[in-house]
Amino acid sequence: MSWVQIVRLGLVQACIGAVVVLMTATMNRVMVVELGLPASVPGALVALHFAIQLYLRPRLGHGSDATGSRTPWIIGGMATLAAGGIGVALAMPLIQTSAWLGIALAAVSFVVLGAGVSAAGTPLLAIISEYARPTQRAGAAAITWILMIVGFIITTASAGRLLDPFGFERLFAITAGVGAVAVLVTCATLFGLEARLRTLAPAPVAVPAAERQTQFRDALRNVWQEPVARTFAVFILVAMLAYSAQDLILEPFGGIAFGLSAGETTKIAGMQHGGVLVGMIATALIGSRLGSLRLWAAAGCAASAVMFVALAVSPVLESVSLYRTVVFLLGLANGVFAIGAIGSMMALTGDAKDGRAGLRLGVFGAAQAVAYAAGVSIGGVGVDVARALLGSPVRGYAAVFSVEAALFLVSAVLAYRSASDAVAGDVMRTRGEMLAAVVNN
């Protein structure tokens, strides 16, 4: 696979991000501000879109394994994703006239949204995992996720300008337009790409068609029985739980602990995202040449744990400069963890060559989706509970940061164990091949 082809696939990931960010950011704001709904309503809808992926990611990934062609799944998933977004946009004015009917339509649409993400995203990563060279995996992970972030930025900036003055017709037009562009770009980007890869590279899957048609439950059971895959899925679950719990609490912490304004905390959040990008790029450049990607993931988790401890104690030192530095370094550590984890996920999938790339990525994606949904909810609830028990909002935030640090430490151990198991397996296979060669000679 060439780098140009990896960028083309990354553009599809950017399209997925463009549609999803309208749902999780713009629609969230419309429901709370323009429609006056409790914040728990959009929170529950976003959680629903993640929860449905627990089943659909592995199920649809297995479906793409069975057909042997992933492009139709990705295009169909993108069309489904766009349809789900349009359904959410249609539900907004309906909520004004009939709240329950509108929320019901929004709930169904968020389920469709989760189905589209599962159908488009899982086979997309499977193609990259199967055809990217081992030395390309860190770079492929970085390109894919950076382009997704670019999709977030372009969509939110464009939608923000076009939405003023606000109107539901305008909201629908923007949502439909983003969905249509996403589908068209996906079709154009994928045109002939998978067929071209098959002619230029050895077939990544060399298994009988009958084996690819294994029943979903049997195939899922077989994947889950693999010690390395199971350990890595648990690692993803714990690490993403720790990672996502910060999303809704980091900016409020800056305001409560240091008295920063909304603009100042927003700038600091931007510093964190900048740190994430630096960490991703640095790991992509160094990770393919030095060490194992899973060891980079473990290092990123350990560094994130240290930074969360530093955040927890930062109010005691009363230094805004230290707080800014810690937030940037936290983003840097998160970026290292992200590329190490995504690259390792591609390695576990691409090296297996058992016809289950989509299913295996679906299992990992399901763990990520559930952890992210739980982490976002638990972060806010945890602060409230800890504040009530400890009698101080600052101590409440510090307690949650401490829990996140502990979760990241556990994640570092799991990542290291997964890396050790994989290295040991490679060594044993190499020794077995050497022994067989000696015996045959």
N, C-alpha and C positions, 0 to 999 in steps of 0.2 A: 504494500500500500504506500502510495506517495503522500507527501505532506499536503499537496493540493487536495487529494481525495479526503484526507482527514479533515481539512478545513471545510470541504463541502458537507461532510457529515456533521461537523460542528455547527454549520448554519441551520441544519434541521433542529438541533438542540436549542439554538437561539430562537427559532420559531415556536417551539414548545414553551420556552420561557416567556415569550412575548404574550401568548394567550393566557398563560397561567397567572402572570403578574397582574393583569387586569382584574382577575377574579379575586386574588388575595389582597390586593392593595386598593384599587379604585372602587370595586364593588363593595368592599369592606367599609370604606369611608362613606359611600352613598347610603348604605343601610343604616349606619350609625348617625350620620349628620343630617342628610337630606330627608331620610325616612323616620328618624328618631327611634330606631329599634335598639334594644339593649345590645351591648357589645358581645354578649354570649351567643346571639343568633348568628352573626357571620362567623364567629369562632367555631360554633358547632357545624356550620356548613363546610368550612374549610377542613375541619377534622373528618367530616364525612367523606370528602374527596380523597383524603389520605387513607381512611379506614378501608374503603372499597379496594384499594390497591393491595391490601394484605392478601386477598385471594386472586385478584385479576392479574397482577404482575407475573407471578409464577405460572398461572393458567395460560395466559396469552403468550408468554415466553415459550412455554411448551408447545403451543399451537404453531408458532413460527418455526420451531425445531422440526415439527412433524411435516410441514409443507416443504421445507428445504429452501424456501425463498422468503426473504424478510421484507423486501421492498413493498409488496402489497399491504402487509401489516402496518408498516410505518405510515404509508399514505392514508390508509383507512383510519388509522388511529388519529392522524392529524385532522382529518375531516370530522371525526367524532368529537375531537377536542374543540374544534371551531363550533360545531353544533351545540355542544354543552355551554360554551360561552354565550352564544346567541340566546339560548334558553334562559340563562341567568339575567341577561339584559332585558328580556321580555318580562321577567318576573318582577323587576323593580317597580314599574308603574302599577302593576297589578297589586302589589303590596299596599299601595296607597288606597285602593278602593276595597280590596278584600285581603286583609293581612294573612289569614290562614291559607287561602288559596294561592296567594303569591309566594308565601314561604314554602308551600308544598311543591310548587313548580320549581323554585330555586333549589330545593333539596334534590329533586329528580335530576335537574340540570347539573348539579355538582357531582352526582353519581356518574352521569354521562361524562363529565369532565375527567373524573378519576379513571374511567374506562379508556378514554382517549390518551391520557398520559401513559397508562400501562401498555396500550397497544403500540404507541409510537415510540416511546422511550426505551423499552426493554429490547426489542429487536434491533434498534439503532445501536445500542451499546454492544449487542452481540456481534454485529458486523465488524465494529472496530476491534473487539476482542479477538475475533477469529483471524482477521487479516493483518492487523498491525504487527510489526516485528517487535520482539522483546525490548529492543533499544528504543522503540518509538512510544512505548506505553505511557511513560511519564509525560512526554510532550503531548501525546494524544489526549490524555486526561486534562492537561492544562488548557489546551486549545478548546476542547469541548466545553469545559465549564466557564472559561473566560468569555467565550462567545455567548453562552447562556446569560451571563451577567450583562454583556453588551445588549442582548435582547431586552433584558429588564430595563436598562437605562434608556434605550431609544424609545421603547413603548411608553414608559411612564412620562418621559419628557414630551413626546409628541401628543399623547392623550391629554396631558395636563394643559397644553396650549389650546387644543381643539375643543376641550370641554367647556371653556368659558365663552359665553355665558352658559350655565348648566341647563340642560333639558334632557328629558328621557329619550326623545327622538334622536338627539345628538349622541347620547350614550350608546343607543342601539346601533347607530351608523358607524361609530368608531369601533365598537366590538365586532360587528359584521365585517368591517373593512380589515381589521387586524387578522381575523380568522381567514378571510379570503386570501390575503397576502401570504399568510403562513402556509396555506394549502398549495398555492401556486409556486412559492419558493421551494417547498418540499418536493413537489413533482419535478420541477426543473432541475433541482440539485441531484435527485436520485436517478434521473433519466439515464439508463444504461450503465450506472455505476456498479451495481452488484454483478451484472453480467461481465463487465470489463474486469472486475477483480477476479472472477473465476477463470478467465483466460490467462491472466498474468501471474496468478499465484497458485500453488498447489491447493487442492480442495482441503479446507480446514476440517471437514468432517468426512471420515472414511468408514462409515458404519452402514450396515444393510438398512434398506427402507423399512423393513418389518420392525427393526429395533427402534427406529425413530418414531414408529406408531405406538410405542408402549403406552398403556393407559396412564393418564395424568397422575393418579394416586400412586401407582407403582413407581413411576419415574421420580416423583417427588420424594417418596420414601427412600429410594436408592441414593438420591443426592443428599438427603438429610443424614443418611447413615455414614457419609464420608466424614471422618473426624476433622480434617482441615476445613472443609466447607462449613460444617456445623460451628466450629470455633470461630471462623471468620464471620458468619452470620450473627453470632452473639456479640462479637466485637463491634460490628456495624450498629447493632441495636443499642449497646451501652454507650458507644462513642457519640452517636447522633443524638441520644437522649441528653448527654452532657452538652453537646454543641448547641442544640436548638433551645435549651432552657434559657439561654442568655438573650434571645431575640427581643422579648418584650420587656426586659427589666434593666438592660444596660443603660439606656438613656435616662429613664426615671431615676436610677441610682445616682447619676451625675448631678441631677437637679436637687435631690434630697440630701446627698452627702456633702456636696460642694457648693450648693446654691447657684448652679449654672443655669443660664436661660435656655429656652427651647432651641434657639439658634445655635448656642454654644454646644449643647449636647448633640445636635444634629451634625455639626462639624466634626465632633469627636467620633460619632458613628461613622462618618466618612473616612476618618483616619483608620478606623478598624478595617473597613472594606479595602482601603489602600494597602494595609498590611497583609490582608488575605491575598490580594493580587501579587504582591511582592513575594510572599511565601510560595504561591503556586508557581510563579515563573522561575524562582530560584531552584525549587525542587525539580521542576521539569528539566532545567539545564544541568543540574548536578546529579539527580537521582539515577539517571540511566548510566552514569559513568562510575559512581561511587556508592557502594553498599547495595542492600536489597530495598526494594520499594516498601516492603512490609516493615522493615526496620526504620525507614523514614516515617512511616505511619506511626510507629511506636514512639519515635522521638518527638513527633509533632504532638502526640497525646500527652507525653510527659511534660513537654514545655508548656502546653495549654494548662495543665494542672498547676504548674508553678505560677503562671500568670493569674489564675483564678485565686490562688492564695494571696498573691500580691494585691489583687483587687479587694479582697476581703479585709486586709489590714490597712489599705491606703487611707481611709478616713482618719485613722489615728495620727498619721503623719501630716495631715492637713495640707497636702501639696497637690495643687491642680496640675502642675507640670508632670509630677510623678504619675498621676492618674492618666494623663494623656499618653505618656510613654508606655504605661502598662497596657492600655487599650490597643495601641499600635502593635506592641509585641504579641498581645493575645491574637490579633488578626494574623500576624506573621506565622505564629505557631499553628493556628487553625488552617492556614493555607498549606503548610507543610503536611499536616495531617490529612487534609482533603486529597491532595495529589497522591500521597503515599497510599491512601486507602483505595482511591479509584483505580490507580495503576495496579495495585495488588489484586483488586477485583477482576480487572481485565486479564491479569496473568493467570489467576486461578481458573478463569473461564476458557481463555484461549489455549492454555497448555493441556487441558483435559482431553480434547479431541474425541469426545464420546457422543457427539450429536445432541448435547443438552446445554448448549451455551445459553439459549434463551431462558430455559427453566432455571439454570443456576443463577443467572443475573436477575431473574424474577424473584428468587428467594432472597437475594441480597437487597434488591430494591424494595421488597415488601418489608423487610426489617427496617430499612431506612425510613420508609413512609410512616410506619407505625410509631417509630421512635420520635420522628419529627413532630407528629401530631401530639403525642403524649408530652414531649418536652416543652412545647409552646404553652400547653395548658398547665403543666406542673410548675413551670417557672413562676408564673403569676400567682397561682394558688399557694405555692410554697412560701413566697415572700409574705403574703397576707397571714398565713398560719404562723410562720416564724416571728413575725412582728407582734402578733397577739401574744405568743408565748414568752417572748423575750422583752416585750415592753418598749421596743425601739425600732423604728423603721430601718435605720442604718444597720442595726444588728440583724434584722430580718434578711436584708440583702446579703450581708456577710455570711449568714448561715447557708443561704442557697448557693452562693459562690463556693463555699467550702464543700458542699455536696457535689457540685459540678467538678471540683478539683479531684475529689475521691473517685468519681465515675471515670474521669479521664485517666487516672492512675490505673484503675482496673482495666481500662481499654488498652493502655500501653502494654500491660502484661499479656492480654489476650492477643494483641497484634504480634508481640514478640514470640509467643508460643506458636502462633500460626506460621510465622516466618521460620521458626526453628524446625517445625514439622516438615515444611516444604523443602528446606535445605537438606534435612536428613533424608527425605524421600529421594531427592535428586542424587545425593551421594550414594545411596544404596542402589539406585538404578544404574549409576555409572559403574560401581563396583561389580554389579551383576553382569553388565555388558562386557566388562574387561575379563571377568572370569570365564564367561561363555566363549569369548574370543580365544583365550588361552587353551581351553579344553578342545575347541574345534580344531585349532592348529596342531 
